[in-house]
Amino acid sequence: MSFRLRALGLLMLVALTATAATAWLTLRQANRQVREAVAAGQEEVSRITGELRGYGFAHGTWDGLAPTVGALARDTGQRVRVATETGVVLADSDALQGREPRALGSQPAVVVDARPVLALPAGLVPGAARKVTVTAIGDYRATAADAVCLTRAGAAVTARADELGLPALTTPVRPAQCREPSSPDVAQRAADDAATRRCAGEGPLTPCLRQVFHERTASVAPARLDVRLGYQDESPPALAAAPTVAVAVGVALAAILGGLLLSRAVLRPVRAMTIAAKDLGEGDLGRRVPVSGRDEIARLGGAFNRMADSIQAGEARQRRLTGDIAHELRTPLANLRGYLEALRDGVIEPTPEVLASLHEEALLQQRIVDDLQDLALAEAGALTYHRCEVDLRELLEASRTAHRAQAETAGVALELDAPRPVYVTADPDRLRQVVGNLVGNALRATPPGGGVTLALVPHAELAVVEVRDTGHGIPAEDLPRLFDRFWRADASRGRATGGSGLGLSIARQIVTDHRGTIDVRSTVGAGTTFRIVLGARPGPGGPGAG
C-alpha cells in the first residue's frame, strides 16, 4: 500500500474515532453539567440573592422590587418568586411575564436578610463599643426612614456600606418631601443605651451588641424574604443529540477532505525531492527542487537545495584544486625536465649553478607537496598539535628575529609592539608557522622604506595578535578569496615571489583548530592588517599576562 493510502487511511481512522469519541463525551458531559447546574444553581442563586439584598440594603423597603425581580428572571432564565416570611408575595416573575404562576418545586426557600451586619472596630473597650452601637442604631433608623422616603418619591438611590457596615445613601436629586436625616430622639437613644447595657455580663460583647442592633432596628428594616426558584416538575435542559451528530458528521467529512488535500500537498514536494535526489545521485549536481511557503516541507526542500549547493560547491572546489595543483606543478616539472634533457644531451654543462637551480626547483615542489599535506591533515582534523603554555610576546620576538635578515634585505622596518606578556595554550610551532606566513607575506607586500609591525593586544580574556604592514593593500573585492587555495592577490607574483598560495589556507585552519579566528582588514595604498584572536589564559603575573 502506498504511503498516500496509508496516510489517508490513518487520518480517516483517527478522524472518525476522535469525532465519535468527542461527540459521545461531549453529549455525556454536557448533560451531566446541565443537570448539575440546574440542581445546584449556586452561581445564579448567589446573584439573585445578592441583588435582592442590595436592593433592600439601599432602599430600606421592598417597595418597587418587581422590576428588579423581572430583570433577574430574564437574565438568569429562572422563575423567581419573592415573598416575606409571613407568606406575603412581593413579586413573581411568572405574573410579571403575564402567565399564570406555576406551582413551586421542591427546592427549599432561600432566606434573604437585607439588614446590615454591625461591624464594630476592633479593640474597643466595652463602654466605647456600647456607645458606637447606640449611635449606629439611631443612624440606621434615620437612614432607613430616609431611604424609604426616597424610594417612594421615585428618586434613584444607591448605597455603599460605611465603616460600621451601615448604608451610606447617594441620590442625584433629593425630593422636597424627603428631608435630610435628623438626630435620634433623646428618649429613643436612652432606650437603646439601656438595651446595650444588658450585654455587660452576657459573654462575648460583639455578638451581643449585634443582636441588640438587630432587635432595635427590626421595626424600620425591610422584612426578611423567602426566595423560591423554579417550578414543579421542571426538567433540566438536555443537549439535543441531533446537532451533536450533525457536527460529528461534519467534522469527519472535513477531516477526510483535509486528509486528501494534505496528502496531495505533502506528497507533491516529496515526490519532487525523490526525483531530484535520484538525479543528484546520478551526477546531475545542478538539480534543485522548487520551494514555496514556510512550513516543514518548505524547510525540508530548502535544506535539500542547500545540501545540493554544498555538494556542487565541493565538487567545484575539488576540480579547481586538481586544476590548481596541476597548474602549479606543470611549469616547474617542465623546467626540471628541460634541464635534465639538456644535461643528458650535453647541451649545457652540469655546473654548480645549474645544479643549485635544479635543487632549488625541487625544494619548491617539495614545499608545495608539504603544504598540501598539512592542509589536508588540518582540514581532516588529523594534524598533530603539541599544546603547552605559550608566551605570545616571546613567540613574536622569535618570529621578528627569524625574519630580520629578510626585512633588512627588502629595506623594510620590522617592529614589535608587545608591552607585556600574554599567555595562551597552543602549539608553539604551529603558531610560529602561522605568524611566519603572515610576516613573510607582509614583507613581500611592503615596498622599501615601509614597515611591518607585530602587535600583541591583550583584550580581557582574549589574546589578539596583529600583523600590520604599510604595503600597497588589497582591493575589497579580493578579500573574500584571500584564504582560498592557490589564490594570490597579485596575479603577477609567482611561486618564487608569492609563495605556494596555500599558506593562508593552512594558517586559517590552524587558528580554527586552536578555537580562534583570523580576519583581515585592508586599504588600498595604506596597508593591510591580519588579526588573530585566541583565548588567553592566566599567566604567572595575573589573568592573561605575566
N, C-alpha and C positions, 0 to 999 in steps of 0.2 A: 504494500500500500504506500502511495506516495506521501511525502511529508505534508503536502497540502491537504489531502484527505484526512490524514491522521490529526493534523492541527484543527481542521474544521470539525471532525468528529469529537475531539476533545472539548472544543469550545461549545458545541451543541450540548454535550453531556453535562458540562459544568453549568451552562446557562439554564438548562431545563431543571437540573437538580437544585440549583441555587434558587431559581424562581419558585419552584414548588415548595421548597422548604421555607423560603421567605414568606410566601403567601400564607402557609399554614401557621407559621409562628406569628405573623402579623395579626391574622384573624383571632388566634387564641389569646395573644397578649392584649389586643385591643378590647376584646370582650371582657377580659379579666379587669383591665384598667377601668373600663366604663362602670362595671359593677362596683368596684372598689370606690370609684369617685362618687357614685350615687349613694352607696351605703354610708360612706363616711361624710363626704361633703365638707371636710374640715375647713378648707380654704374659703368656700362660699359662705359657710356658716359664720366664720370669723369676720368676713367682710360685712355681712348683713348685720350681725350684732354690733360690730364696731361702729357702723354708720348710724344705727339706731341709738346707741348710747351717746354718740357725739351729738345727735340732734337733741336728745333730752338734756344733755350737759349744757348746750349752748342756749336752748330756748326755755328751759325750766318748766316746760309743759309739753304735752303730746298733741296740742292743737296744731293743725296744719301738717300732720305727719303723712297724710295719704300720698302726696306727690313723691315723697322720698320712698315709700313702700313700692309705689308703682315703678319708679326708676330702678330700684333694686331687683324687682321681678323681671323687668325687661333685660337688664344687664346680665343677670345670672341664669335666666331661664327657669327659675324656681317659682313655685306657688308660695307666697309669703302671707301668713295670717298673723296679725299682731293684736293681742288682747291684754287687758290688765289681769292681775292675779285674781280679781273678783269675777272674771269672765266677761267683762265689757269689751266687745270687739271694737278696736280703734280703726283698723284698716285691713282689707283683704284684697289681695291682688286679683283674685277671680272677679270680685264685684267691681273693682276698678276697671277691669277689662271688659265689663259688660256681660259676664257669663254667670250662671248660677253657681254659687260657691259649692265646691265639691267636698265630699266627706274627707275628714282628716285621716292621715295614715297612722301607722303605729309608732312613728318616731316620737320620742318624748319632746316636750316643750323645752325651749332654751330660754332661760331667765336672763333678762336684760335689766340691769340696775344703773340708772343714769346719775345717781347721786355721787358726788365727789368723795374720794377717799382722803381723809385729812392726812397731810404729810408734815408731821411735826419735825422741826430741826433737831438734829442730834445734839446731845449734851446739855439740854435744858434742865434746869432744876425744877422740881415739882411745881413750885409756885409760878414760875415763868411759863411752864407748859400749860397750866390751867388758864392762865391769863391769855395766852395765844389762842387756846381753844375757844374761850368765851368770845374773843374778838372775831374768830373765824365763823362762829355760829351767827353772830349778828351780821357780819359781812355777807354771808351766803344768803341769809333771809332777804336782805336788801337786794342783792344781785339777782336772786331767783325771781323776786317780785318785778324787778326792772325788766328781766328777760321775758317774762310773761306779758308784760305791758307792750314791749316792743314787738313781740310775735303777733299779738292780737291786733296791733295797729298796722301790721303788714310791713314792718321795717325788716331789712336784711340784717341778720345777726350772725356774727361769728364769735367764737370764744377760744381762748387758749388757757391752759392750766398755769396758775401762778406758782410761786414757790411753796405754797401750802396745799396745792392741788385744787384750789378753788377756781371757778371760771372767771376769766377777765374778759368782759364783753367789748365788742367793737361793732359799731354801726355807722354807716356813712352819713345818714341823716337821722337825727333824733326827732320823733314826732313831738308835737307840743304837749300832748296829754301825758307823755312819759317824762317825768322829771328825773333829775339825777338822784341816785340812791342817797337816802338821808341816814343820819346816825341812828343806831338802835335805841329803842325806848329804854329808859333807866330801869324800869321795873322788870322788863324782859331780861335785861343784862344781869340784874341781880338774881333772877331765877336761874339763868344759865350758869352763873357763878356758883350758886348753891348746888346745882346738879353736878358740876365738876368736882365739888369737894368730896363727894362720896367715893371718888377714886383714890383718896389718900391712903386707904388701908385695904385695897382690893387687888393686891398682886401687881402685875406689870402695869405701869401707868399709861403707856401709849395706847394699848388696845382698849383700855377702859375709856380713855378720853375720846377715842374714835367712836366707840359705842354711844357715848353721850352726845357726840356731834350728830350721829345719825338719828338718834331719838329726838333731839331738839329741833332738827331741820326737817323731820318727816312731814310736817304739815305743809311746807312750802315746796318740797322737792317733788319731781314727777314720780308717779307711781311706778312700781316695778312691772315689767312686761313679761308675758309668756308668748314666745315667738314659735310658731309651728310652720314647718316647711314641708312641701309635698302634699300628696293626697292619697287616699286609699286605693290600693291595687295599682299603684304606679309602677310600671315596669322600667327597668334601667334601659337606656338606649343601647342597642347592639349594632355592631358593624355589619352591614349588609354583605352577603357573600358574593353577589353578582359583580359589583365593582371590583372587588379584590381579584376574582377570577379573570375579569377582563384585563386588569392591569398585569396579572401574571402572564396571560397570553401575549399581551403587547410587549412585555419585557423579553419574553422568549423569542418572539419574532425579531425584535430589534437586535437581540444578541446573535441570532443566526445570521441576519443580514450584515451585522457588523463583523462577524467572523469571516463571511465571504469576502467583504471588502478588505479586511485586514490581511487575509491570506494572500490576496492578489497584490496588495501594497507591499507586503513583506517579501513575497517570493520573486517579484519582478526584479528588484535590485540584487537579490541573492543570486538569481539566475544570471544576471549580467556579470556579477563578480565571479561566478563559477567559470563562465566563458573567458573572462579576462584573465583569470588565474591560469587557465589551461593554455591560453595563448602566451602568457608570460613565461610559463614553464617551457614552452616550445621555442623560446628565443625572441618573441616579439616584445622587446623591452619598452616600446612606446605605447603599449596598450594601457588605457585607463578606463575607469567607469564614471558615468555621469553622476553627479552628487547634487541633490536638492533638499532643502529643509534642514532641520536641526535635530531630528530625532536620532535614536540609536542606529538605525540603518544608515542614515546620512553620515554619522560619525564613523561607522564601520567602513563605508565607502571612502571617506576621506583618509582613514588610516591605510586602506588598501592602496590608494593613489600615492600616499607618502612613502609607503614601502616600495612601490614600483619606482618612484622617483629615486629613492635611495639605491635600489639595485641598479638602475640605469646610470646614476652618477658614479657608483662604484665601478661598474663595468667601463665607463668612460675614463675614470681615473686609472684603472688598470691598463687600458690600451694606451693612454697618454704616457703612463710610467714606462711601459715597454718601449714605446717610441722614443721617449727621452733617454732611456738607458742606451738604446741602440745608437741614438744620435751622439751621445756623449762618448761612447766607446769607439764609434766608427772612425772618426778622424785620427785620434792618437794611434789606434791599431794600424790604420793605413800608413801613418808616418813610420811606425816601427817596421812594418813590412817593407816599405820602400827602402829604408836604411839597411835592413838586413839583406835584401836582394842586391842592393848596390855593393855592400861589403862582400857578398858571395861572388858577384860577377867581377869584383876588382875595380869597380868604377871609382870608389872612394877608398881611402886608406883608413884602417882601424886606429885612428889617432886617439889619444886620451880625451880630446874634446868631444869627438864623435861618441865614444863610449859613455862619457859623462852625460851627454844629451840623451842617449838611449836609456841610461839608468834613471834619469830624472823623469822621462816619459813613463817608464814602468812604475816609478813611485806614484805618479799621478793616477795611473789606473788602479794601483793598489789602494790609494786613498778613496777613490770613488767606490770601490768594492767594499772597503771597510765601513764607509759612511752608509752605504745601502744596508749592510748587515746590521749596523747599530740602529738604523731607523726601523728595520723590520722587527728586530728584537724589542725595541721600545714600544712600537705600536701593538705588538702581540703581548705585551706585559711580561716579557721574558728577560728584559735587560736587568742585569745584576747590579744591585746597589749595596754599598757598604756604608751604612749610615752611622754617624757619630756626631758629637758636638763640634760645630764649625764656627770659627770666628770670621765673620764676613769681612771685617776690616783687614785681617791678615790675608785672606784669600784675594781681595782686590789688590793689596800691595804686591803679592806674589805675581798676579797677572800683569800689573804695571811693570814690574821688574822684567818679566819674560818678554814683554813687547817693547821695552825701552829702545833696544837697538833698531827695531823696525821703524819706530816713531822718529828716531833721530835721522835715519836714512831718508825718511819721507819728509823731513823738515816740519813735523807736527809735534806740538807740545802735548805730552801725555801727563795729565794731572790726576791726583787722588784727593777726593773731598769726603773724608770719613772722620768726623770729630771724635767718635768713641766706638768701642767695640759693640757689635751686635751679634748675638749667638742664634744659630738655628741648628736643627737636627737634620743632617743631609749627608749625601755622599760628596766629599770634597773634590774628588777627581772629576765627577760628572759636572759639578757646579763650575769648576775651573774650565771644563770643556765648553760650557755654555758662555761664560764670560769671555773666554778666549776667542770664541767665534764672533761675538758681538764687537770686541775690541778690534779684531782683525778687519772686520767689515768697516768699522768706523774709520780706521787708519787709511784704508784704501779709498774711502769716500771723501776724505778731507784733503783739500789742496795744501801745498806747502804754506807755512805761516799760520795755519789754522790750529785748532786744539781739540783734544778729546779728553773728557773728564769722566772718571769713575767715581760715582757718588753713592754714599750709603746714608739712607734717610730712615732713622727709626720713627715708627708711627704706631704708638700704642702697643698692641700685641702683634704688630706686623713688622717685617723687615723689608725695606724697599731698596733695591739696587737699580741705579740708573746709569746707563752708558750714553753720554751726550757727545755729539760732535758738531762742528761748525761747517760741515760739508755742504754739498750742493742740494741736499734734501731729496725727498721722494714725492712725486705727484700724488695727490689724494686718490686718484682713480687706481693707482698701483698698490696702495696699502693693503686692500683685502687679499691680494695674491702674494703678499710678501713671504708668507710661510709655506707656499706651495713648493713641491719638489721640483728641482732643476729650474726654478724661475729666478731670473735676475732683473733687478730694477733697471740696470743699464745694459741694454742688449749688446752694446759694443764690447763688453768685458767678457772675456772667455775664461777658461779654466785657470789659465796662468795668472790672471789678474783678479778674477772674481770668485775663485773657489769652485767647489763641485756643484753648488746650487742645492745642497742638502743640509747645510749647517743650520739654517734657521728652523727647518722642519724637525731636525733632531733636537735642537735647543728647546723648542716648544714642547715636545714630548717629554723631555727630561724634567722641565719645570712642572708640567702637568702631573707627572709621576710623584713629584715632591709636594703635591697638593697646593701648587702655586699657580700664578698667572703671569703671562708675559704679553705686553702690548707695545705699540709703537705710536709715537706722535712725530710728525714731520712737517716742516715748512720749506717749500722750495726756495733756495737761496739763503736760508738761515741755518739749516741743520736738522738733525734727527735725534730723537731720544728713545731708546729702548728701556722699558721699565719692567723689572721683575719684582713680584710681590710674593713673599714667603711668610710662613708663620714663625714668629720669633719665639724663643724660649728663654726663661730666666738664666742669666749668666752668673759668674762669680760675684758681680757687683750689684745685682738687682735685676728687675724684670727686663729682659731683652738686652741688657748691656752689662759690661764689666766695669 
